[in-house]
Amino acid sequence: MLSVKHLIDTPSLTADDITQILDTAKSFEPLNNRKGIKKAPALRGRTIVNLFLEPSTRTRSSFELAEKRLSADALNMGGSTSSVVKGESLADTIQTIDAMNVDMFIVRAKLAGTPHKITENTDAVVINAGDGKHQHPTQAMLDLYTIREHFGHLDGLKVAIVGDLAHSRVCGSLAPALKTMGAEVTLVAPPTFQVDDPSWFGCDQTYRLDDVLEDMDVVYMLRVQLERMEGAAIPSRREYNRLYGLSLERADRMKEHAIICHPGPMNRGMEIDAEVADCARSRILNQVNAGVLTRMAEMYLLLGGEGDGVSD
């Protein structure tokens, strides 16, 4: 089992933890790809609460499918169905649900630190499904899985994380996780999108995409998060695309074996051109598939699933 009780961030995970998650996810591939009934009894009788206080499509549907695959009982809450919108405190909401003897909370929230706060008000396991601009550890795990599937390893790979670094919880989780696994990470962004302290990530940071592109094994394009911006951080979409968008011309200059990733949803024509998103180098749909596998693994390991659940 993992060395942590909750999955709140990636810096708390050891290399052994990450390897265990990825290896367990790999063991679920036959089940997930099976024709017909895709179900194992690993978490039968376990109750999981999907508490999504911020809109989500990919992450929420991925967790819901993962729960069904493992035969867990799920309760979906959030948005207008949550008592938080009626004025109840988050702590009261969590304690009320906790009194129903649930086993796990999957938490998505606009405010950074919400999943950690929830751990203080429940004995259940908590998984952070994204909190503000802070962390998105389950996204990082599916990204590592996708990259490892292509290369067979993570150690020594050169990865560029490109785009809206300042607003990105994906970067906040992925960069430390890659470093833990021995990869070399370069952060690339215009000055208005750069992180204040790249040394915290242990990474170099540059605003020159074209200077590093040809040396990378993985080019990870971030979504420009227009909804999180305050003020005009970039001159225009067209200008951003010209300087930092992954065009077909730029993709053609990448190493022959290099791959392209993106957490979705994509702003096609802004951070990535349509023909690049759909090209042979793209692993974007592989990432989506990996999300179900890695989230199955995380829930299974944190809840101590039945021993025969993986091979069923």
N, C-alpha and C positions, 0 to 999 in steps of 0.2 A: 504494500500500500504506500501511498504518498507520505512525505514527511510533514505535510501541512494538513490541517483539518478543513480549512476553507480554501477556495481558489479565488483570491482577491486581486493579486497582481503577479507579474512574472518574476520580479526580482526576488521574491520569496521562494521560488522554485530552484532546486538544485538541478544539475545536469542529469542526475539519476532520475529525479522526478519527471523531467521532460522526456527522457528516453522511455520511461515506463508508460507515460501517456501515449507516446507515439507507437510503441510496440503493441500496447493493448488495442489501440485504434486499428492497427494493422490486422490484429487477430479477428476483428469484427467485420473485415471486408467480405468474407464468404457469406455471412448473414445478410449484410446490407445489399449485396449484389445478387442475392438469391432470387430465382424466379418463384413466384408464388408467395407463400406466407413468410414475411420477414419479421420474425418474432422469437425472442429468447426469454426464458423465465428469470433472468439474472436479477432484476429488481422487482419481481412480483411481490405485491403487498406493501411496497414503499410508496409514500405519498410525497409528491413534488409540487411546489407552488411556483408557478411562473408569474412573477411580479414585475410587470413591465410598465414602468411609470413614464416611459418615453417611447414614441412610436418605433416599431421595428418590423421588418418583413423577414429578411434572411435569417437573422439570429433567432428570432422567436420561432419561426417555422422549423428551423433546424433542431432546436431544443425539443420542440413538440414531437417531431419525428423520432428523435433519439430516445425520448421517453417511451414512446409506443413500441419501438423496436425491443426495448428491454422490459416491457410489460409493467412499467410503473404506472401508478394512478396519478393523474395530473389535474391540478386546479389552476385555471388561468384567471389572473387578476390584473388590473391596471386600467389606466385611462379613466373613463367615466364610471367604471365599476368599482373603483377603489374609494374607500371612506376618507382617504387623504383629501380628496377634492371637496368633501363636505366639512372640512376643518379639523378632522381628527389628526392627531400627531402621528408621525411615522412610527414612533415607538409603541404607541397604543395599538396601531394597526397590526404590527408584527407580533406583539404579545397576545393579541386576540387570536390571530391565526395559529400562533405557537401553542396556545391552549388546546387546539384541536389535534395535537400530537402529530404534526407533519414532520417529515424527515429532512427536507431540503428546500431552500429558497433559491430560485434563479432570479437575479435582480438586474434590471436595466433601469437607469436613472439619469436624469439631466444633471444632477448635482454630484460633483466628485466627492467621494468618501461615503456615499450612501450605503453601499454593500458592507463596508467595514462597520458602520454604525449599526447596521442590522445584526451583525454578529454579537453585539453587546446586549441584544434584547431577545435572543433565542439560543436554545441549545442545538437547534437544527444546523445542518451544514449549509453554507452559503457559497454560491458561485456568482462571481461578478460577470454579468453579460454586457458590460459597458457602463461606465459612470463618467458622464461629462467629458472633459478633455483629458481625463486622468488615465484610465487603464481599460483594456479589453483583452484579458488574458486568453479567453477561449478562441478569439480570432488569431492571436499569435500562435496557438498550438496548431490550428488548422493550416496556417501558413507554413510553419515548420514541417508539418506532415507532407504538404504538397511539394515543398522544395526537396525534402529528403527522398521522396518517392522518385523524383526525376534524377537526382545525382547519386543516390545511394548513401549519402552522408551529408553532414552539415559543416564539419570541421574544415577550416581553411577556405571556405567559399567567400567570394567577395559580393556583397549585397549593397545596392544603392536604394535607399528609401527616398523617394522623390516627391516633393510637392508641399502640401499644406501641413508642415510639421508642427507649427505653433498650436493648431487646433486639434491635433490628431491623437486620440487615445490609442489608435492602432500603432503609431510610431512609439508611443510611450511603453507599450507592451512588447512589440516585436523587436525593437533594437536591443533591449537588455536580454531577451531570450536568445537571440542570435549570438550575442556575445558570450553568454553562458555556454553555448554549444560550440564555441570556437570559430565562429564566422567573423569576418572582417566587415564592418558596417560603415558606409559613408552616407551622411545625410546631405541631401541636395534640395535647396529651396531658394526662392528670391529673398532678399533681406527682410522683407515684411512678414515672411512666413517661417523664418528660422527660429530655432529654439534658443533660449537665452544662455543656456549652459550646456553645450554639447559634451563637455567633459563628464557630466553626470552620467551620460550614456556610454562614455568611453569611446566616442566616435569622432571622426573628423567631420567637419561641416563645410560645405562650399556652395556658392551660388552658380557655379559653372557646370551645368549638366554635360555639355559636349566634351568637356575635358576628362570626364571620368567614365563616360558611357561605354567605351570600347574595352575597358578593363574589367567590367562587371560580369559575374556569372548569373546574377538575378537583378532585374530592374523592377522594383516594387513601386508602382505608381499609386499615390494617395488621392482620394477624392478631395477636390477643393470644397470645403464645407462652408458654403455661402451663408447658411443659416446660423452659423456660430460667429460670424464676423461682426465687428463693430466698426463701422466706417469703411472707406474704400481702401482695401489692402493691396489691390492690384488695379492697374489702369483700365484694363478691359479683358474680356474673355479671349478675344483674338490675340492680344499682346501676350497673355499668359501662354496660350497655345504655341505661339511662335517661339518663345524662349524656353518653355519648360514642358510643352506637350510632347508625348511620345508619338511621333509621326512615323510613317513607313520608312522614310529616309533614315531616320535615327535608328529604327529597329534593324534595318539592313546593315548598320555599322556595328551592331553588337556581335560578341563572340558567336561562333557557329552553334555552340551548345547552349548558349544563354537563354533564359526564359523570362517571361513577363508575368507579373502578378498584380492584382488589384483587389482591394477588399470589397468593392461594390458599395452602393450602386455607383455606376460610372457616369461622369459627365462626358459623354462622347463628343469629340470635337473640342474639348477643353484640355483636360489632362491626358487624354488618350484618344487617338483618332479611331474611327469605327473599324477601318480595315486592320488596324493593329490589334484591337481588342479581339478580333475574330481570327487572327492569323495562327499559323502552326506553333509559334513560340508561346502563345498565350496559354496560361494555366488557370485562367479565371474560373472556368466551370469545374476544373479539378478541385479548386479551393472550396467551391460550394459543396461538392460531394464529400470532401474531407471534413467539412464542418459537422456533418452528421456523425461520422466515425469518431472524431476526436471528442465530441461532446458525449457520445455514448461512453467512451473510455473514462472521461473525467467523472461522470456521475457514478459509473461502476466502481472506480477506484476509491472515490471519496465516501461512498455508501457501503463499501465492503460487500459487493455483490456476490451472489452464489458462485461457488467454484466452477460449476458446470455451465454457467451462463454464456461464457465466451464461445465454447465449441458447439453449443446447441444448434 
